[in-house]
């Protein structure tokens, strides 16, 4: 089923580039395609007159060099300003291919060109541009001419942003362009990137795996609070064990009765063995300490448990604690979630298809799920092909096997996603990293053991799977200074 074209944050471009290379594509050819698209758009905007191309040092600059070459070869009067000399190998290669007819300048011209092509800073740039780029952007703004931006306007999000007349987004639209003041129209052009690079969960998303700090101490790497387990304590245990595997420093459980949990889990039990709303003076300190809260595994639907889930959710939203909702908590909070005002909350919901049908209040397909999701209520919809969506961007995960339907694997997935959010991952990143990690672990077991594994087997397989995923990316072990 076709979904709307995804709209991605600028930070996603590096992940897409890495996925593209892993899928066997040539970045040089894609750069050629991007430069050709810029040249076509420039010709459409301004059929005559001088074109000034301002280039930066990296691949965005390389797109500009390609554009300058193609327009000059087509007979246009082209002036190029290398604001910063080429640095990336692809940018250097394209700069070496400029024809002699392209005039090179070392500062902004004194007269305005018919069109300025902004290929200075690409999607990878962060924050206020430094010199000499800052001065160049000021000088280029003063020309007061039409501007065509390559992928994103340079200086976006700062007072130095070049106000593009048109931004030509390569392959996917960029979220930062939505409702951005001072920026004109933008449109997206296909430059030949394989759709799988950005429409499917790829290994490159694990670049977002939160590394452990060498100088860290207890609490540095996250503390997760899990609320549930009164009716079905096994679900709580699966979640807690899986969360520990993410590198989370501490996992707490607020629960009712049930068997003893592993000693690695700090347990807070209701004295009467039933999960009910807590004294706020007891629950609030736990939420203050938590870097994320997972509500729902094994919760059950007894009135007290439902009220407990609603209480914890309300407090967590008020306190700004990231929230993961799974299993019975989804049913307990359906009406609240539907009516939730849009905000900067960080909520991840992990429904299977029946839970999703109740949540949406009607038939479920990927279109309906994507339309319901928002950046503040991300969905990880579990199915034969999983869907992760925040209402703007989406990715499918085709991994997994028939044995992933065994009881408890959904709890493992929720625990891994919650642990990653407690470690600092965004809901979207936590969801896609979790579903990649868990389904890859399941597929490793399937190839080795066929149907002869269970949810505990998946948990035990997580360490070796993570090593196999991160080591080729030179990220094993995942540690930073």
Secondary structure, 3 states (H helix, E strand, C coil): CCCCCCEECCCHHHHHHHHHHHCCCCHHHHHHHHHHHHHHHHHHHCCCCCEEEEECCCHHHHHHHHHHHHHHHCCCCEEEEECCCCCCHHHHHHHCCCCCCCEEECCCCCCCCCEEEEECCCCCCCCCCCCCHHHHHHHHHCCCCCEEEECCCCCCCCCCCCCCCEEEEECCEEHHHCCCCCCCEEEEECCCCCCHHHHECCHHHHHHCCCEECCCCCCCCCEEEEECCCCCHHHHHHHHHHHHCCCCCEEEEEECCCCCCCCCEEEEECCCCCCCCCCHHHHHHHHHHCCEEEECCCCCCCHHHHHHHHHHHHHHHHHCCCEEEECHHHHHCHHHHHCCCCCCCCEEEECCHHHHHHHHCCCCCHHHHHHHCECCEEEEECCCCEEEECCCCEEEECCCCHHHHCCCHHHHHHHHHHHHHHCCCCHHHHHHHHHHHHHHHHHHHHHHHCCCCCHHHHHHHHHHHHHHHHHCCCCCCCEEC
